[in-house]
Amino acid sequence: MQRIKFMYKLFLSEPLWFKILIVSMLLIAIIFSSSSFNGYYQSVAKLAATIFFFSYGLKFRRSTRIAVLFFAVALISLYLSWDSLSEAGL
C-alpha cells in the first residue's frame, strides 16, 4: 500500500505535460484495445501502450532494473503493434 501511495505522490509531482501524456496514452490503450475495434485501432492501442511504457522507462532511468523492464515491455508492445498492423493488411 505504501508503494502505491509513493507512486501516486510521484505522479502528482510530475509536470502537467507528463500527466497529460501518461493519462491520455493509458486511456487510448484501454479504449482502443476493445474487441469491437478492428486491427488498425488495436494497433493504435498497442502503440499508445508503447509510448506509456517508454515514457515511464525514461522517468525511472536512474533505477536500471526498472528502466530496463519498462523498455523491454515497450519493445514487446511495439512488436505487437507492428504485428497487429500487418495482420490488418495495412
N, C-alpha and C positions, 0 to 999 in steps of 0.2 A: 504494500500500500504506500509505503514511503517513497518507493521508486516511481510510482505513478504520480504522486504529488510533486516529486522533483522534476519529472518530465513536463508536467503541466506548468510549473513555475518557470522552467526553462523556456517553454513555448511562449509564455506571456512576456518574457523579457526580450523576445526577438523583435526585429524591426517590422513595421507594418507590411512591407512588400514581401517579406518572407512568410508572414502569417497568411497573407492572401494567396501566395503561391502554393503553400502546403495545403491549405483548406480547399482551394479550387481543384488542385490535382487529385486530392483524395475523393472529393465529390464526383469528379468526372470519372475516375476509376470505378467508383461504386455504381454510378448510374448507368454508364455505358457497358458494364460487364454483364448486364442482364441478358438472358437468353432470348428476349424478344427483339434484340437488335441483330443485324446481320454482321458478317465478318469485318466489314470496314469499321464499324463503331466499336466492336470488341477489340480491334487493333488499336484504336484511339485510346481505349480504356487501359490497355497494357502499356501504351506509350506514356500515358499520364502516370501510371504506377512507376515507370522507369524514372521519370522526372522527379517524382516524390522520393524514391529511394536514393537517387543520386544526390539530390539536394541535402538530404539528411546525412549522406555519406560525407559530403563536403563539410557539413556542420560539425560532425564528430571526427574529423581527421586527426585530432590530437590523440584520440584513443584508437590505435592502429587496428586492433582486432574488430572493434565495432565498425570502423570505417570500411575495412575490407569486407565485412559481412554485408553492409549496405551496398557497396559497389558490386559485389557478387550477385546479390538479389536484383540490382538494377540491370546487370548484364543478362541475367536469366529473363527478366521481364522484357528487355529489348529483343532478345531472340524470340520469345513467344509472340511479341507484337509483329515481328517480321514474318514469322511462320503463319500467324493468323491472317496477315495481309496477303501472303502468297496463296493461301487456301481460298481466299475470297476471289481470287482471279484478277487482282489489280497489280 
